[in-house]
Amino acid sequence: MATGAYGTHTLRFRDEWRDFLRFVARPRIAPRLPGRRGGHGEWMDWFPDVSVGRLFRWACVLWAINLLFLGPIALAAAGAGGAEHRLDLGNIPWLQALLWAPIVEELTFRHGLRQPGRAVWLVPACVVALLSGPRWYAVALAGMVVLLCWWPYLRRVPARPAALPWRWRRAYLRIFPWVVHGSCLLFAAVHLNNFSLNQTPWWLMPLLVLPQWLTGLALAWLRVRRGIGASMLLHGMFNGGPLLVVWLALQWMPLPPA
């Protein structure tokens, strides 16, 4: 059972959906969703009390919206502008989609939403890793960032996130909606790199990444309301679904030899 703004009951999916819509309209850093267990705050942020089944339902909703509405718009924009997706059907990037992107992109774009003091050093380090791609030194850098995030728990000391001065915290709360929506737009813009844009006009480019923009909003909400671990897991699920469909299609209808 969960207690909180929704009363004493198990939080239903439709309650989460309504909270998500309110968050999109007016992002707020608090409160967490009901059902959060007690324990070390840092560890609970990485391993929140949310079921894989509930996250899978969110992934299904995002897939459905993108398949039925945003995906066709993106495909039409790609056709009109001559953009082509860079995905190599003969070499599907499973590890990059399921592990690297969920970890590094969530650290870059969403971890700092609840911990802006830590973002001062975390975001620059993760941007370097993100731009470098999954090379050995970027993997080592991302691993070091995760280790530093876990350090309070590993040392068995109380979690003490890097706190901003009070006046800075008040200023951050005022601009928090702008930070959330700005991070989602940047997250979507980064995924333009998935395309060979060719002669695509600039005004069509935002349409190419509408699915990533919507997904970024859902991940930002989940990071703030549940924790960074939940947003990473949903990110991996979201990436894995379309790749699985492509892989199954290739097993059924293999590519012709070059």
WOLINDA-V66070 format. One record per backbone hydrogen bond with DSSP energy under -1.0 kcal/mol. NH is the residue of the N-H (numbers start at 1). CO is the residue of the C=O. E is the energy in kcal/mol with one decimal. If there is no record, write none. Layout:
NH,CO,E  NH,CO,E
//
This chain:
7,4,-1.9  9,2,-1.8  9,7,-1.0  16,12,-1.8  17,13,-2.5  18,14,-2.1  19,15,-2.2  20,16,-2.6  21,17,-2.2  22,18,-2.3  23,19,-2.3  24,20,-2.5  25,21,-2.1  26,22,-2.5  33,225,-1.7  44,40,-2.6  45,41,-1.4  46,42,-1.3  47,43,-2.5  50,48,-1.7  55,51,-1.8  56,52,-2.4  57,53,-1.7  58,54,-1.6  59,55,-2.3  60,56,-2.5  61,57,-2.2  62,58,-2.4  63,59,-2.8  64,60,-2.5  65,61,-2.5  66,62,-2.4  67,63,-2.8  68,64,-2.6  69,65,-2.4  70,65,-1.6  71,66,-3.3  73,69,-1.2  74,70,-2.5  75,71,-2.8  76,72,-2.3  77,73,-2.3  78,74,-2.4  79,75,-2.5  80,76,-2.4  81,77,-2.2  82,78,-1.6  83,78,-1.3  84,196,-2.0  86,194,-3.5  91,88,-2.0  94,92,-2.1  97,93,-2.2  98,94,-2.9  99,95,-2.2  100,95,-1.9  101,96,-3.1  103,99,-2.0  104,100,-2.7  105,101,-2.2  106,102,-1.1  107,103,-2.1  108,104,-2.2  109,105,-2.8  110,106,-2.1  111,106,-2.0  113,110,-1.4  119,115,-1.5  121,118,-1.3  122,118,-2.4  123,119,-1.6  125,121,-1.4  126,122,-2.4  127,123,-2.5  128,124,-1.8  129,125,-1.8  130,126,-2.9  131,127,-2.7  132,128,-1.6  133,129,-1.5  135,133,-2.8  139,135,-2.7  140,136,-2.3  141,137,-2.0  142,138,-2.6  143,139,-2.5  144,140,-2.1  145,141,-2.0  146,142,-2.2  147,143,-2.3  148,144,-2.3  149,145,-2.0  150,146,-2.0  154,150,-2.4  155,151,-2.2  156,153,-1.3  157,152,-2.5  169,165,-2.4  170,166,-2.4  171,167,-1.8  172,168,-2.5  173,169,-2.4  174,170,-1.5  175,171,-1.7  179,175,-2.2  180,176,-2.6  181,177,-2.4  182,178,-2.5  183,179,-2.5  184,180,-2.0  185,181,-2.0  186,182,-2.3  187,183,-2.4  188,184,-2.1  189,185,-2.5  190,186,-2.3  192,189,-1.9  193,190,-1.6  194,191,-1.6  195,192,-1.9  196,84,-3.6  200,197,-2.3  204,201,-1.7  210,207,-1.1  213,209,-2.0  214,210,-2.3  215,211,-2.2  216,212,-2.4  217,213,-1.8  218,214,-2.1  219,215,-2.6  220,216,-2.4  221,217,-2.4  222,218,-2.4  223,219,-2.6  224,220,-2.2  225,221,-2.8  226,222,-2.8  227,222,-1.9  229,45,-2.1  231,227,-1.6  232,228,-2.2  233,229,-2.1  234,230,-2.4  235,231,-2.2  236,232,-2.3  237,233,-2.3  238,234,-2.9  239,235,-2.2  240,236,-2.4  241,237,-1.9  243,239,-1.2  244,240,-2.4  245,241,-2.0  246,242,-2.5  247,243,-2.6  248,244,-2.7  249,245,-2.4  250,246,-2.2  251,247,-1.9  252,248,-1.7  253,249,-3.1
//
